Amino acid sequence: MIRVSARRFQLGVASIVACAGSLAYGAPQAPPVVITPSIIDFGRVAPGSRHRAAFEIVNTGSAPVTIKSVVPSCKCTDVNQLAGTMIASGSKAILEATLDVPTTPGEKDAKVFLTFEGYAQPMMALMKADASLPIRATPAFVDALKKVSGGTILVTSEDRQPFTVVSAGGVAPVFEGFNPATDAPRASYTLKWNAPTSPCESMPLWWIVETDRPDCPLIALRIRHECTGSRADPTKADRFWFFPEPIVVAGRVPSGQSVSVPIVIEHYNSTGRGAVVRPDWSQVKSVKSLSPSLVASLEGTRPGNREDVAVLLKVSPAPGVDGLIYALVEVETASGTGSFAVVMQVPKVDGAR
């Protein structure tokens, strides 16, 4: 499987536009091609999982057609290299693609655009999935945009088994229509949230729901706020990289133990159309925890393609710390530093939660 880079994606889109302009006079628009299926829906899948798909590209015309380009819409998608492939009349080619699902809950889709020699209109194959945990949050984010000061989140166990919400947003949960002092545990709760009031530079990106379910101790919901968009990482342009998913949900980690986790850093140069001006941007020098509650160390790196690198680190709760840990970890490369969140649940020594 060959990954198509963001730079190639930009060039591919530009070629599609150029093709449409150059063939505006008298040229056929849509190629005589049918993509089957047009959509592959993987349904509910585990966050962080990877899924393979195959599409048939069938030439329904009377003459051969040649694939000019195959361009995915995002780096979450790999495709096989079909550019230059000629498909005879009545024959087919196979488009192989994979969808990398984010590690946080929510719906994800990815498109693959195909252009053909002599035709202006691109064709499209679509993949989609719903990254789901054993406990589903609806919506899968905290929407505090446009000065919204509060709202509710519905959390429901998929197997309808009762569970307990231990904390929400780092504090004791506030429920709507439920009294934990008198009511029995349920399979569904409505949680109230208030918009963060921190300055932009210290605004949290995530609202964490903590439960007593061993298979789903933590649910990380992105906070949508004016400070958590482009303002959340103002130095990424200077260091030429960013975290596409700036969180690691480490799950339940007993005191005295550690887990190895990856975090991906991705090349960034929007003003230079993706050009690499700092070849050393991916040379990771160190990893360190910015919180006394968490210990973090660098284990190594695993290159992806020329535009992303998985940084492998070991994280553990600091001695004597239990409960919910929400800590920032800093990654330093040769071109600068950036931070992401690590979340873990540390059971009390006696096992009680």
N, C-alpha and C positions, 0 to 999 in steps of 0.2 A: 504494500500500500504506500502511495507517495503522497505526502502532504503538500498542498498548494499554499504558498505563503501569502501573507497579506499584501505584499508588494505585487505578487503575481495576480492577486485578486483585483487590485486597483488597475493594473494593466489590462486584465481581462475585461473589466467593466468598460474601460476606455475603448477597447477594441470592439465591444458590442455596440457602443454608441457610434464609433467611426464607421462600422459596418453598416449600421442603419442609415447613416448619412450618405455613404457612397452608393448605396443601392436604392436610393429613394425614387429613381426614375425607371419605371418599367420592370424592375426586378421583383420576383416573387418574395413575399414576406415570410410566410410560415413554411418550414421544410415539411416534406411528406413523411413525417416521423411520428410514431406513437410511443410514449414511454409508459411501460406497464410494470408495476402499478405506478400511478402518478404520485401517490402518497403512501408512505409506510409509517404506521402509527404503532410504536412499541408499547403504548399504554403506560401503566404504572410500573416504574422500574426503580431500582435502588439508586440513591444519589451516588455520584462518582463512578457509575458503571459505564461500560462501553458496549455498543451494540452494532452488529454488522447487518448490512442490507444489500440486496442485489436488485437492480432494475434492468428490464429488457428494453433496449432501444431498437424498435422495429421499423425498417424502411418499408412503407406502404406504397411508395411510388414505383414508377416504371424504369427508373434509371438509378445508378449508384449515388449515394450521398457520402460526403466525407465530413467527419467531425473536426471542427476547427479548434475548439477549446472546451475544456471542462473546468469550471471554476466554482468552488464551494463558497458559501456566503460567510463562513467564519472558520476560525482555526479549530473549532470543535469537531471538524469533519475532515476525514481523509478520503481520497478517491484514487482509483487506479488510473493510470495514464492512458487516455484514449485519444488524445489529440493526434490527428493524422490518420485515424482509422477509417477505412472505406467500408461502407456497408452496402452490399449488393441488393438489388431489388428483391423484396420478399425475405431478406435475411435480417439478422439481428446482431447486436453487440451487447455485452453485459457491462453495465456500470456497477462497480463495487464501491461501496461507501461505508463509513463507520461514523457513528454519532457518539461523541464523548459527552456524557451527561454531567452537569455541574454537581458539586459536592453538597450544595444546599438545595432544599426543596423548591419545587416550582416547575412550571411548564417550560419546555425547551423545544425549539424547532430549528432546523437547518435546511437551507436550500442549496441545490447544485444546479448551476446554469450551464447549458450546453449550446454552443453555436455551431453552425454548419456552413461549409463553403458555399457561397452563392445565395445565401438566405439571410435576411435581415433580422428576423424575429428569433430570439433565443427560446429554447425549450427549458423546462424546469422539472426537477425531481425534488420531492419534499420528504423529509423525515421529521418526526416529532415524538416526544416522550414526556411523561409526567413523572418527575423525580419525587418519589414518595417515601416517607418514613412510616414505621408502624403506627405512629400518631400523626395525623394530618392536621395542618394548620391552614385555616381559611380566613382571610387571604394569607398567602405565604410571604407576607411582608408587612411592615408597619408604615402606613402611608401618612407621613407628617408633612407633606408638601403644602405649599400655599397657606402657611401659618395655621394648619390644622393642629389643634392642641391635644386631641385625644381621640380614642376610638376603642374598638373591641376586636378581638381575635377569637375565633372558634377553634378549639382543639378537640379532636375526636380520635379515639382508637379505632383502627381499621377492623380489628377483630371484635369490636364492641365489648371488650373486657374492661372493667373499671380500673382506673389508675388514679394516682394522686399527683397534683401539680405542687412541686416543692417550692419553686420560686419562679418569678416572671419579671424580666427586666432587671435582674439582680437583687430584687427585694421580695418580700412576701407577696404572693399573688392576690390580686383584687378581683373578685368574681362578680358576675352579674347573674342574679337569681340562684345563688348557691352560698350556703353558710357552712364552711368546713368544720365549725364547732358542733353543729347539730345534724348535718346531712351526711348520709353515707357516700363513699366514693362513687363516682359516675364514670361512664365511658365517654362523656362529652362535657366540656366546660366552655363558657364564654368568659374570656379574660379581658379586663380593662387595661388600657395603656395610656400613658401621658407622654406627650412629645418631650424629648430631651431639651434642656435649657442651657446646655454647655456652650461655650464659645466654639466657633467652627474648628479651631485647631485642636480641640479636645473632644469633639463630638463623637460618640460611639457610632460605629457603622452597623452594629448588630443588637437585636433585642433577643435575649436568650430565654427560652422556656425550659425549665428543669423539671423532670418527672422522676417517679420511682420505678419506671419500667426499665429493667436491665437491658432490653433490646432497643430502647429509645430514651436514653437518659437526658439527651439534650436536643433541642430544636433551635436552630439559628435562623432568625428572620431578619432580612436586610431592612434597615431603617431608611426610608425614602424621605430625604430632607434636602433643603437647598445646600446644606453644609456637607452632605455625604455623597454628592456627585463629583464633579470635577474638582471642587474645592477640597475634597478629602485627601488628595495627594498632589499638592501643588508643585512638588519638586521632580515629578517623574520626567518632565521634558528635559531637565538639566542632567539627570543621570541616565536617560535613554532606556529606561525599563520600568515596568510596573507589575503589580500582582493582578492577573485576570480574576482570581477569586481570593480576596484578601482575608481568608479565614481558614483555620484548621480546627475541625471539631474532633478532638481526640477521644471523646466518649468517656467511659468510666475507667479511671486509672487508680488502683489502690495505692495508698501511701507506701513509699519506699520502692515503687516500681516505675518503670519508664516505658515509653512507646516511641517507635520510629515512625515519622510521618514525612510526607513530601509537601512542598509548596512550590508552585510554578512561578517563575519570573519570565516575563515576555518582553521582547525588544519593543521600543516605542520611539518613534520620530515622526510625528504627524506633520510637522512643518517641512520636513525633508522628504516626504512621500515614502517613508520607510527606509531610506538610505542609512546604512550603517556607517556612522562617522566616528564611533568609538568601538573598535573591534574588541576591546577588553571589557565591554559592558557586562559580560556574563562571567567574568572571573571572580568567583565568590571568595571573599577573604575571611569573613567571620559571620557568626550568628550569635546573638546574645538576647537574653530576656531583659525587658525593661521593667519587670515587676518582681518584687521580692517573693511573690507566691509561686513563681514558676522557675524551673531550671531548664535551660535550653543550650544545646551544643550542636556544632556542625558535624555531620557524619560523612558528607561528600556531596557530589553533584552527579546528575545523570542528564547528559545533553539530549534534547529532543531533536529539533532541526536547528537551522542557523538562527532561528528567531525565538526559541524558548529553551529554558533549562529548568529541570526539577532539582530543587535544593532539598537534600535529605538531612533531616535534623532529628535529634533525640530530645524529647521533652519529658519532664517529670515534675510532680508537685514538690515544692520545697518542704523540708522536714517540718513536721508539726502542723502542716496546712491541710484542712479538709473542707468539704463543701464545694461550692461552685468557684472555679477559677476562670477569670476572664483577664487575659494578660496580653500585652503587646510584645512581639518579638521583632527585633531589628536584624535585617540582612544587609551586610556591607559588601559591595562589589568594588572593583577598581574604579568605577565611575560614580559611586555615590551610595547612599543608604536609604532604605525604605522599611516600613514596618507593617505588620499584619497581626491579626488577632489569633490567639490560641485559646480554645475553650475546653475545659475538662471538668468532670465531676469526680471528686475524691470522697469515697465513702468514709464514714467515721471508723475508727479502729475497731469498735465493737460491732461494726457491720450495720448499725442502725441508720436508717435514712428517714 
